[in-house]
Amino acid sequence: MTQLMKWVLFVICALLILYLSMVNITTLPPLQVHMMDKVGHIIAYGVLTGLMIFALYKKGQWSRSQTLIVLSSMTFYGFFIEILQKSMTESRIFDILDIVANVMGMLIVFFLFSTTLKQ
């Protein structure tokens, strides 16, 4: 897969997360499982983080600066979306637990990635 295609996948995923984060939730059916939306955050940001790692990774080469880029940009993106939800929607709120779930998803994927690098 080309480098451009990897970044295209990342951008598509980021835009999908943005769209789903901004859609009016009053028109959606309520979640039946307590905290299910947090699981969605963990999965979404895990996938997004994985796609960014996939786009940045060169065989056998990974640096601390790349780690910092991935973790800081993903954290910023999640925080930015929470601010957008509070300021641009009527059916969404800023939720610190969403940010915690986002970071959990990022860290899970990053742990799996770093574990495979050591093998």
N, CA, C and O atoms as CSV, one atom per row, in Angstrom:
chain,resi,resn,atom,element,x,y,z
A,1,MET,N,N,0.853,-1.176,0.000
A,1,MET,CA,C,0.000,0.000,0.000
A,1,MET,C,C,0.901,1.243,0.000
A,1,MET,O,O,1.891,1.308,0.729
A,2,THR,N,N,0.548,2.194,-0.807
A,2,THR,CA,C,1.374,3.395,-0.905
A,2,THR,C,C,1.209,4.274,0.337
A,2,THR,O,O,0.224,4.166,1.067
A,3,GLN,N,N,2.186,5.135,0.553
A,3,GLN,CA,C,2.150,6.066,1.676
A,3,GLN,C,C,0.932,6.990,1.579
A,3,GLN,O,O,0.276,7.279,2.579
A,4,LEU,N,N,0.648,7.440,0.376
A,4,LEU,CA,C,-0.512,8.311,0.168
A,4,LEU,C,C,-1.804,7.602,0.566
A,4,LEU,O,O,-2.664,8.195,1.216
A,5,MET,N,N,-1.939,6.358,0.185
A,5,MET,CA,C,-3.151,5.599,0.504
A,5,MET,C,C,-3.305,5.424,2.020
A,5,MET,O,O,-4.419,5.468,2.541
A,6,LYS,N,N,-2.201,5.226,2.713
A,6,LYS,CA,C,-2.247,5.099,4.179
A,6,LYS,C,C,-2.791,6.382,4.805
A,6,LYS,O,O,-3.612,6.338,5.721
A,7,TRP,N,N,-2.321,7.534,4.296
A,7,TRP,CA,C,-2.790,8.814,4.832
A,7,TRP,C,C,-4.234,9.077,4.447
A,7,TRP,O,O,-4.980,9.676,5.221
A,8,VAL,N,N,-4.637,8.639,3.261
A,8,VAL,CA,C,-6.036,8.792,2.855
A,8,VAL,C,C,-6.943,8.022,3.807
A,8,VAL,O,O,-7.983,8.538,4.217
A,9,LEU,N,N,-6.570,6.805,4.161
A,9,LEU,CA,C,-7.352,6.012,5.113
A,9,LEU,C,C,-7.438,6.712,6.467
A,9,LEU,O,O,-8.497,6.749,7.094
A,10,PHE,N,N,-6.314,7.265,6.906
A,10,PHE,CA,C,-6.288,7.987,8.178
A,10,PHE,C,C,-7.251,9.182,8.136
A,10,PHE,O,O,-8.037,9.376,9.063
A,11,VAL,N,N,-7.190,9.965,7.082
A,11,VAL,CA,C,-8.047,11.160,6.970
A,11,VAL,C,C,-9.517,10.763,6.892
A,11,VAL,O,O,-10.359,11.410,7.514
A,12,ILE,N,N,-9.839,9.724,6.148
A,12,ILE,CA,C,-11.228,9.253,6.066
A,12,ILE,C,C,-11.733,8.862,7.452
A,12,ILE,O,O,-12.848,9.219,7.831
A,13,CYS,N,N,-10.925,8.138,8.198
A,13,CYS,CA,C,-11.313,7.726,9.551
A,13,CYS,C,C,-11.489,8.948,10.457
A,13,CYS,O,O,-12.449,9.016,11.224
A,14,ALA,N,N,-10.564,9.914,10.370
A,14,ALA,CA,C,-10.657,11.126,11.191
A,14,ALA,C,C,-11.921,11.906,10.864
A,14,ALA,O,O,-12.589,12.411,11.766
A,15,LEU,N,N,-12.251,12.009,9.585
A,15,LEU,CA,C,-13.468,12.720,9.184
A,15,LEU,C,C,-14.727,11.978,9.612
A,15,LEU,O,O,-15.718,12.604,9.987
A,16,LEU,N,N,-14.695,10.661,9.560
A,16,LEU,CA,C,-15.837,9.866,10.018
A,16,LEU,C,C,-16.061,10.067,11.518
A,16,LEU,O,O,-17.199,10.207,11.966
A,17,ILE,N,N,-14.977,10.081,12.287
A,17,ILE,CA,C,-15.090,10.336,13.726
A,17,ILE,C,C,-15.654,11.726,13.973
A,17,ILE,O,O,-16.515,11.907,14.834
A,18,LEU,N,N,-15.171,12.708,13.220
A,18,LEU,CA,C,-15.688,14.072,13.370
A,18,LEU,C,C,-17.183,14.117,13.063
A,18,LEU,O,O,-17.955,14.703,13.821
A,19,TYR,N,N,-17.587,13.505,11.966
A,19,TYR,CA,C,-19.006,13.492,11.596
A,19,TYR,C,C,-19.852,12.834,12.694
A,19,TYR,O,O,-20.857,13.396,13.130
A,20,LEU,N,N,-19.443,11.658,13.131
A,20,LEU,CA,C,-20.219,10.939,14.145
A,20,LEU,C,C,-20.241,11.684,15.478
A,20,LEU,O,O,-21.185,11.551,16.257
A,21,SER,N,N,-19.197,12.464,15.730
A,21,SER,CA,C,-19.139,13.241,16.967
A,21,SER,C,C,-20.026,14.477,16.929
A,21,SER,O,O,-20.395,15.008,17.977
A,22,MET,N,N,-20.367,14.931,15.749
A,22,MET,CA,C,-21.133,16.169,15.622
A,22,MET,C,C,-22.607,15.938,15.261
A,22,MET,O,O,-23.413,16.864,15.347
A,23,VAL,N,N,-22.959,14.730,14.865
A,23,VAL,CA,C,-24.330,14.446,14.456
A,23,VAL,C,C,-25.281,14.629,15.651
A,23,VAL,O,O,-24.906,14.388,16.798
A,24,ASN,N,N,-26.495,15.051,15.365
A,24,ASN,CA,C,-27.508,15.257,16.396
A,24,ASN,C,C,-27.906,13.905,16.991
A,24,ASN,O,O,-28.502,13.072,16.309
A,25,ILE,N,N,-27.575,13.696,18.262
A,25,ILE,CA,C,-27.824,12.383,18.866
A,25,ILE,C,C,-29.277,12.171,19.272
A,25,ILE,O,O,-29.668,11.052,19.604
A,26,THR,N,N,-30.076,13.228,19.250
A,26,THR,CA,C,-31.483,13.050,19.614
A,26,THR,C,C,-32.239,12.253,18.558
A,26,THR,O,O,-33.318,11.726,18.830
A,27,THR,N,N,-31.676,12.162,17.354
A,27,THR,CA,C,-32.325,11.394,16.292
A,27,THR,C,C,-31.871,9.930,16.272
A,27,THR,O,O,-32.400,9.122,15.509
A,28,LEU,N,N,-30.888,9.595,17.117
A,28,LEU,CA,C,-30.372,8.229,17.161
A,28,LEU,C,C,-31.061,7.439,18.262
A,28,LEU,O,O,-31.499,8.018,19.256
A,29,PRO,N,N,-31.163,6.118,18.099
A,29,PRO,CA,C,-31.730,5.317,19.180
A,29,PRO,C,C,-30.809,5.342,20.398
A,29,PRO,O,O,-29.588,5.370,20.241
A,30,PRO,N,N,-31.368,5.332,21.603
A,30,PRO,CA,C,-30.526,5.375,22.807
A,30,PRO,C,C,-29.706,4.080,22.949
A,30,PRO,O,O,-30.136,3.002,22.539
A,31,LEU,N,N,-28.517,4.227,23.540
A,31,LEU,CA,C,-27.669,3.058,23.785
A,31,LEU,C,C,-28.253,2.247,24.925
A,31,LEU,O,O,-28.669,2.801,25.943
A,32,GLN,N,N,-28.282,0.949,24.756
A,32,GLN,CA,C,-28.876,0.075,25.756
A,32,GLN,C,C,-27.880,-0.380,26.829
A,32,GLN,O,O,-28.285,-0.847,27.893
A,33,VAL,N,N,-26.598,-0.246,26.555
A,33,VAL,CA,C,-25.563,-0.697,27.487
A,33,VAL,C,C,-24.914,0.525,28.119
A,33,VAL,O,O,-24.501,1.453,27.423
A,34,HIS,N,N,-24.828,0.514,29.442
A,34,HIS,CA,C,-24.218,1.617,30.178
A,34,HIS,C,C,-22.768,1.824,29.729
A,34,HIS,O,O,-21.996,0.869,29.643
A,35,MET,N,N,-22.415,3.053,29.448
A,35,MET,CA,C,-21.056,3.446,29.033
A,35,MET,C,C,-20.654,2.891,27.664
A,35,MET,O,O,-19.469,2.874,27.332
A,36,MET,N,N,-21.617,2.442,26.876
A,36,MET,CA,C,-21.303,1.889,25.556
A,36,MET,C,C,-20.637,2.926,24.664
A,36,MET,O,O,-19.805,2.575,23.828
A,37,ASP,N,N,-20.991,4.196,24.828
A,37,ASP,CA,C,-20.359,5.203,23.984
A,37,ASP,C,C,-18.867,5.320,24.307
A,37,ASP,O,O,-18.078,5.677,23.433
A,38,LYS,N,N,-18.472,5.025,25.542
A,38,LYS,CA,C,-17.044,5.059,25.893
A,38,LYS,C,C,-16.296,3.934,25.174
A,38,LYS,O,O,-15.154,4.113,24.752
A,39,VAL,N,N,-16.934,2.795,25.040
A,39,VAL,CA,C,-16.339,1.689,24.276
A,39,VAL,C,C,-16.165,2.124,22.825
A,39,VAL,O,O,-15.153,1.815,22.196
A,40,GLY,N,N,-17.143,2.835,22.301
A,40,GLY,CA,C,-17.039,3.369,20.944
A,40,GLY,C,C,-15.864,4.324,20.802
A,40,GLY,O,O,-15.159,4.304,19.793
A,41,HIS,N,N,-15.657,5.156,21.805
A,41,HIS,CA,C,-14.507,6.074,21.792
A,41,HIS,C,C,-13.198,5.296,21.811
A,41,HIS,O,O,-12.275,5.613,21.061
A,42,ILE,N,N,-13.115,4.286,22.659
A,42,ILE,CA,C,-11.895,3.470,22.744
A,42,ILE,C,C,-11.590,2.846,21.385
A,42,ILE,O,O,-10.452,2.882,20.916
A,43,ILE,N,N,-12.610,2.278,20.763
A,43,ILE,CA,C,-12.414,1.623,19.459
A,43,ILE,C,C,-12.057,2.645,18.388
A,43,ILE,O,O,-11.106,2.443,17.633
A,44,ALA,N,N,-12.810,3.742,18.312
A,44,ALA,CA,C,-12.584,4.744,17.263
A,44,ALA,C,C,-11.183,5.339,17.341
A,44,ALA,O,O,-10.490,5.438,16.328
A,45,TYR,N,N,-10.768,5.731,18.532
A,45,TYR,CA,C,-9.445,6.353,18.662
A,45,TYR,C,C,-8.328,5.323,18.616
A,45,TYR,O,O,-7.193,5.653,18.270
A,46,GLY,N,N,-8.637,4.083,18.959
A,46,GLY,CA,C,-7.662,3.020,18.753
A,46,GLY,C,C,-7.403,2.804,17.274
A,46,GLY,O,O,-6.255,2.691,16.844
A,47,VAL,N,N,-8.479,2.748,16.498
A,47,VAL,CA,C,-8.343,2.572,15.039
A,47,VAL,C,C,-7.629,3.768,14.424
A,47,VAL,O,O,-6.727,3.599,13.605
A,48,LEU,N,N,-8.029,4.976,14.814
A,48,LEU,CA,C,-7.404,6.176,14.262
A,48,LEU,C,C,-5.911,6.221,14.597
A,48,LEU,O,O,-5.090,6.562,13.746
A,49,THR,N,N,-5.570,5.882,15.822
A,49,THR,CA,C,-4.163,5.841,16.224
A,49,THR,C,C,-3.415,4.785,15.429
A,49,THR,O,O,-2.298,5.025,14.971
A,50,GLY,N,N,-4.025,3.618,15.263
A,50,GLY,CA,C,-3.397,2.562,14.479
A,50,GLY,C,C,-3.141,2.989,13.042
A,50,GLY,O,O,-2.099,2.667,12.470
A,51,LEU,N,N,-4.087,3.712,12.461
A,51,LEU,CA,C,-3.901,4.191,11.089
A,51,LEU,C,C,-2.788,5.229,10.992
A,51,LEU,O,O,-2.049,5.265,10.008
A,52,MET,N,N,-2.674,6.068,12.010
A,52,MET,CA,C,-1.588,7.051,11.985
A,52,MET,C,C,-0.231,6.357,12.146
A,52,MET,O,O,0.733,6.707,11.466
A,53,ILE,N,N,-0.162,5.387,13.035
A,53,ILE,CA,C,1.082,4.619,13.190
A,53,ILE,C,C,1.416,3.934,11.870
A,53,ILE,O,O,2.561,3.961,11.419
A,54,PHE,N,N,0.413,3.325,11.259
A,54,PHE,CA,C,0.589,2.630,9.984
A,54,PHE,C,C,1.129,3.577,8.916
A,54,PHE,O,O,1.976,3.191,8.110
A,55,ALA,N,N,0.639,4.816,8.909
A,55,ALA,CA,C,1.078,5.801,7.920
A,55,ALA,C,C,2.504,6.288,8.193
A,55,ALA,O,O,3.249,6.583,7.259
A,56,LEU,N,N,2.881,6.372,9.469
A,56,LEU,CA,C,4.202,6.896,9.819
A,56,LEU,C,C,5.303,5.842,9.849
A,56,LEU,O,O,6.479,6.158,9.664
A,57,TYR,N,N,4.922,4.604,10.080
A,57,TYR,CA,C,5.918,3.552,10.314
A,57,TYR,C,C,6.648,3.154,9.030
A,57,TYR,O,O,6.044,2.876,7.994
A,58,LYS,N,N,7.941,3.140,9.151
A,58,LYS,CA,C,8.807,2.599,8.101
A,58,LYS,C,C,9.463,1.353,8.689
A,58,LYS,O,O,9.880,1.362,9.848
A,59,LYS,N,N,9.556,0.316,7.925
A,59,LYS,CA,C,10.023,-0.978,8.429
A,59,LYS,C,C,11.294,-0.830,9.282
A,59,LYS,O,O,12.334,-0.364,8.816
A,60,GLY,N,N,11.167,-1.237,10.519
A,60,GLY,CA,C,12.300,-1.215,11.434
A,60,GLY,C,C,12.663,0.154,11.983
A,60,GLY,O,O,13.635,0.282,12.727
A,61,GLN,N,N,11.902,1.174,11.631
A,61,GLN,CA,C,12.234,2.522,12.082
A,61,GLN,C,C,11.061,3.137,12.833
A,61,GLN,O,O,9.982,3.335,12.274
A,62,TRP,N,N,11.287,3.433,14.094
A,62,TRP,CA,C,10.307,4.157,14.893
A,62,TRP,C,C,11.071,4.946,15.940
A,62,TRP,O,O,11.976,4.419,16.585
A,63,SER,N,N,10.705,6.214,16.110
A,63,SER,CA,C,11.442,7.065,17.032
A,63,SER,C,C,10.531,7.601,18.134
A,63,SER,O,O,9.306,7.536,18.035
A,64,ARG,N,N,11.142,8.118,19.159
A,64,ARG,CA,C,10.374,8.738,20.240
A,64,ARG,C,C,9.615,9.961,19.740
A,64,ARG,O,O,8.523,10.259,20.223
A,65,SER,N,N,10.191,10.664,18.779
A,65,SER,CA,C,9.486,11.839,18.247
A,65,SER,C,C,8.213,11.410,17.525
A,65,SER,O,O,7.203,12.111,17.590
A,66,GLN,N,N,8.246,10.270,16.838
A,66,GLN,CA,C,7.026,9.773,16.192
A,66,GLN,C,C,5.983,9.398,17.251
A,66,GLN,O,O,4.791,9.647,17.072
A,67,THR,N,N,6.436,8.804,18.342
A,67,THR,CA,C,5.538,8.473,19.444
A,67,THR,C,C,4.872,9.737,19.964
A,67,THR,O,O,3.657,9.775,20.158
A,68,LEU,N,N,5.668,10.761,20.188
A,68,LEU,CA,C,5.140,12.028,20.682
A,68,LEU,C,C,4.168,12.647,19.687
A,68,LEU,O,O,3.129,13.173,20.086
A,69,ILE,N,N,4.484,12.593,18.416
A,69,ILE,CA,C,3.599,13.138,17.373
A,69,ILE,C,C,2.248,12.425,17.393
A,69,ILE,O,O,1.199,13.068,17.384
A,70,VAL,N,N,2.284,11.111,17.419
A,70,VAL,CA,C,1.035,10.332,17.387
A,70,VAL,C,C,0.195,10.616,18.628
A,70,VAL,O,O,-0.979,10.970,18.516
A,71,LEU,N,N,0.787,10.464,19.803
A,71,LEU,CA,C,0.002,10.610,21.025
A,71,LEU,C,C,-0.495,12.046,21.225
A,71,LEU,O,O,-1.632,12.248,21.651
A,72,SER,N,N,0.333,13.031,20.928
A,72,SER,CA,C,-0.112,14.410,21.129
A,72,SER,C,C,-1.162,14.821,20.094
A,72,SER,O,O,-2.133,15.494,20.440
A,73,SER,N,N,-0.983,14.431,18.840
A,73,SER,CA,C,-1.962,14.834,17.825
A,73,SER,C,C,-3.307,14.128,18.034
A,73,SER,O,O,-4.355,14.738,17.824
A,74,MET,N,N,-3.293,12.877,18.436
A,74,MET,CA,C,-4.548,12.173,18.693
A,74,MET,C,C,-5.261,12.757,19.917
A,74,MET,O,O,-6.484,12.902,19.914
A,75,THR,N,N,-4.501,13.090,20.954
A,75,THR,CA,C,-5.092,13.702,22.148
A,75,THR,C,C,-5.686,15.061,21.796
A,75,THR,O,O,-6.802,15.373,22.210
A,76,PHE,N,N,-4.957,15.865,21.042
A,76,PHE,CA,C,-5.444,17.174,20.622
A,76,PHE,C,C,-6.722,17.031,19.791
A,76,PHE,O,O,-7.681,17.777,19.991
A,77,TYR,N,N,-6.734,16.080,18.869
A,77,TYR,CA,C,-7.900,15.890,18.005
A,77,TYR,C,C,-9.141,15.557,18.842
A,77,TYR,O,O,-10.210,16.126,18.622
A,78,GLY,N,N,-9.000,14.647,19.788
A,78,GLY,CA,C,-10.133,14.294,20.644
A,78,GLY,C,C,-10.607,15.466,21.484
A,78,GLY,O,O,-11.810,15.673,21.637
A,79,PHE,N,N,-9.668,16.239,22.033
A,79,PHE,CA,C,-10.004,17.407,22.833
A,79,PHE,C,C,-10.696,18.460,21.969
A,79,PHE,O,O,-11.683,19.065,22.388
A,80,PHE,N,N,-10.175,18.675,20.768
A,80,PHE,CA,C,-10.752,19.635,19.830
A,80,PHE,C,C,-12.195,19.265,19.487
A,80,PHE,O,O,-13.063,20.138,19.439
A,81,ILE,N,N,-12.452,18.004,19.255
A,81,ILE,CA,C,-13.817,17.569,18.946
A,81,ILE,C,C,-14.745,17.798,20.132
A,81,ILE,O,O,-15.895,18.198,19.952
A,82,GLU,N,N,-14.256,17.547,21.341
A,82,GLU,CA,C,-15.092,17.798,22.522
A,82,GLU,C,C,-15.466,19.278,22.623
A,82,GLU,O,O,-16.600,19.610,22.968
A,83,ILE,N,N,-14.523,20.159,22.324
A,83,ILE,CA,C,-14.807,21.597,22.338
A,83,ILE,C,C,-15.827,21.946,21.252
A,83,ILE,O,O,-16.748,22.728,21.484
A,84,LEU,N,N,-15.652,21.359,20.065
A,84,LEU,CA,C,-16.627,21.591,18.988
A,84,LEU,C,C,-18.016,21.126,19.396
A,84,LEU,O,O,-19.003,21.807,19.119
A,85,GLN,N,N,-18.103,19.984,20.045
A,85,GLN,CA,C,-19.403,19.473,20.472
A,85,GLN,C,C,-20.088,20.452,21.412
A,85,GLN,O,O,-21.285,20.714,21.289
A,86,LYS,N,N,-19.325,20.986,22.344
A,86,LYS,CA,C,-19.899,21.918,23.320
A,86,LYS,C,C,-20.324,23.221,22.660
A,86,LYS,O,O,-21.368,23.778,23.000
A,87,SER,N,N,-19.530,23.706,21.727
A,87,SER,CA,C,-19.785,25.031,21.172
A,87,SER,C,C,-20.652,25.039,19.914
A,87,SER,O,O,-21.239,26.072,19.590
A,88,MET,N,N,-20.751,23.924,19.199
A,88,MET,CA,C,-21.447,23.941,17.914
A,88,MET,C,C,-22.675,23.036,17.837
A,88,MET,O,O,-23.362,23.008,16.816
A,89,THR,N,N,-22.951,22.304,18.899
A,89,THR,CA,C,-24.129,21.442,18.863
A,89,THR,C,C,-25.006,21.717,20.073
A,89,THR,O,O,-24.555,22.239,21.093
A,90,GLU,N,N,-26.257,21.356,19.931
A,90,GLU,CA,C,-27.182,21.506,21.057
A,90,GLU,C,C,-27.421,20.174,21.767
A,90,GLU,O,O,-27.903,20.146,22.899
A,91,SER,N,N,-27.083,19.078,21.099
A,91,SER,CA,C,-27.362,17.770,21.683
A,91,SER,C,C,-26.112,17.091,22.242
A,91,SER,O,O,-26.184,15.958,22.718
A,92,ARG,N,N,-24.982,17.767,22.188
A,92,ARG,CA,C,-23.714,17.195,22.673
A,92,ARG,C,C,-23.126,18.090,23.745
A,92,ARG,O,O,-23.395,19.290,23.798
A,93,ILE,N,N,-22.308,17.472,24.609
A,93,ILE,CA,C,-21.637,18.217,25.673
A,93,ILE,C,C,-20.158,17.864,25.688
A,93,ILE,O,O,-19.740,16.859,25.113
A,94,PHE,N,N,-19.377,18.698,26.347
A,94,PHE,CA,C,-17.972,18.387,26.601
A,94,PHE,C,C,-17.946,17.349,27.710
A,94,PHE,O,O,-18.504,17.572,28.785
A,95,ASP,N,N,-17.299,16.210,27.455
A,95,ASP,CA,C,-17.266,15.127,28.438
A,95,ASP,C,C,-15.823,14.663,28.617
A,95,ASP,O,O,-15.218,14.102,27.703
A,96,ILE,N,N,-15.289,14.906,29.801
A,96,ILE,CA,C,-13.905,14.520,30.084
A,96,ILE,C,C,-13.733,12.997,30.004
A,96,ILE,O,O,-12.647,12.513,29.684
A,97,LEU,N,N,-14.792,12.249,30.291
A,97,LEU,CA,C,-14.701,10.792,30.191
A,97,LEU,C,C,-14.533,10.325,28.747
A,97,LEU,O,O,-13.946,9.273,28.496
A,98,ASP,N,N,-15.046,11.103,27.805
A,98,ASP,CA,C,-14.801,10.792,26.393
A,98,ASP,C,C,-13.311,10.915,26.085
A,98,ASP,O,O,-12.744,10.079,25.382
A,99,ILE,N,N,-12.687,11.958,26.612
A,99,ILE,CA,C,-11.249,12.146,26.386
A,99,ILE,C,C,-10.465,11.021,27.036
A,99,ILE,O,O,-9.503,10.520,26.453
A,100,VAL,N,N,-10.861,10.616,28.236
A,100,VAL,CA,C,-10.194,9.493,28.913
A,100,VAL,C,C,-10.326,8.225,28.065
A,100,VAL,O,O,-9.357,7.484,27.900
A,101,ALA,N,N,-11.516,7.976,27.533
A,101,ALA,CA,C,-11.733,6.799,26.679
A,101,ALA,C,C,-10.900,6.888,25.401
A,101,ALA,O,O,-10.344,5.884,24.954
A,102,ASN,N,N,-10.809,8.075,24.814
A,102,ASN,CA,C,-9.975,8.256,23.623
A,102,ASN,C,C,-8.527,7.883,23.921
A,102,ASN,O,O,-7.894,7.148,23.163
A,103,VAL,N,N,-8.016,8.395,25.031
A,103,VAL,CA,C,-6.622,8.125,25.409
A,103,VAL,C,C,-6.433,6.642,25.695
A,103,VAL,O,O,-5.398,6.074,25.347
A,104,MET,N,N,-7.407,6.015,26.319
A,104,MET,CA,C,-7.311,4.567,26.565
A,104,MET,C,C,-7.177,3.808,25.249
A,104,MET,O,O,-6.340,2.912,25.137
A,105,GLY,N,N,-7.985,4.153,24.260
A,105,GLY,CA,C,-7.898,3.501,22.954
A,105,GLY,C,C,-6.543,3.704,22.315
A,105,GLY,O,O,-5.966,2.776,21.749
A,106,MET,N,N,-6.035,4.932,22.409
A,106,MET,CA,C,-4.715,5.233,21.846
A,106,MET,C,C,-3.636,4.409,22.533
A,106,MET,O,O,-2.779,3.825,21.869
A,107,LEU,N,N,-3.676,4.361,23.859
A,107,LEU,CA,C,-2.636,3.656,24.609
A,107,LEU,C,C,-2.693,2.148,24.390
A,107,LEU,O,O,-1.650,1.496,24.326
A,108,ILE,N,N,-3.877,1.592,24.276
A,108,ILE,CA,C,-4.005,0.151,24.003
A,108,ILE,C,C,-3.336,-0.190,22.673
A,108,ILE,O,O,-2.538,-1.123,22.591
A,109,VAL,N,N,-3.671,0.577,21.635
A,109,VAL,CA,C,-3.086,0.321,20.313
A,109,VAL,C,C,-1.581,0.568,20.342
A,109,VAL,O,O,-0.810,-0.188,19.748
A,110,PHE,N,N,-1.168,1.621,21.030
A,110,PHE,CA,C,0.261,1.919,21.093
A,110,PHE,C,C,1.009,0.820,21.838
A,110,PHE,O,O,2.118,0.458,21.446
A,111,PHE,N,N,0.422,0.286,22.904
A,111,PHE,CA,C,1.039,-0.822,23.632
A,111,PHE,C,C,1.178,-2.045,22.721
A,111,PHE,O,O,2.230,-2.683,22.693
A,112,LEU,N,N,0.125,-2.367,21.983
A,112,LEU,CA,C,0.183,-3.508,21.061
A,112,LEU,C,C,1.247,-3.286,19.990
A,112,LEU,O,O,1.991,-4.205,19.650
A,113,PHE,N,N,1.317,-2.070,19.462
A,113,PHE,CA,C,2.321,-1.737,18.454
A,113,PHE,C,C,3.738,-1.875,19.006
A,113,PHE,O,O,4.600,-2.496,18.384
A,114,SER,N,N,3.962,-1.296,20.169
A,114,SER,CA,C,5.317,-1.346,20.749
A,114,SER,C,C,5.709,-2.764,21.129
A,114,SER,O,O,6.884,-3.126,21.055
A,115,THR,N,N,4.735,-3.567,21.536
A,115,THR,CA,C,5.010,-4.973,21.858
A,115,THR,C,C,5.438,-5.733,20.608
A,115,THR,O,O,6.355,-6.552,20.668
A,116,THR,N,N,4.788,-5.474,19.482
A,116,THR,CA,C,5.165,-6.165,18.250
A,116,THR,C,C,6.509,-5.693,17.728
A,116,THR,O,O,7.220,-6.454,17.071
A,117,LEU,N,N,6.868,-4.441,18.013
A,117,LEU,CA,C,8.183,-3.930,17.591
A,117,LEU,C,C,9.321,-4.675,18.299
A,117,LEU,O,O,10.387,-4.893,17.723
A,118,LYS,N,N,9.080,-5.054,19.538
A,118,LYS,CA,C,10.132,-5.709,20.331
A,118,LYS,C,C,10.331,-7.167,19.936
A,118,LYS,O,O,11.328,-7.779,20.319
A,119,GLN,N,N,9.406,-7.726,19.184
A,119,GLN,CA,C,9.516,-9.143,18.820
A,119,GLN,C,C,10.330,-9.320,17.556
A,119,GLN,O,O,10.526,-10.447,17.101
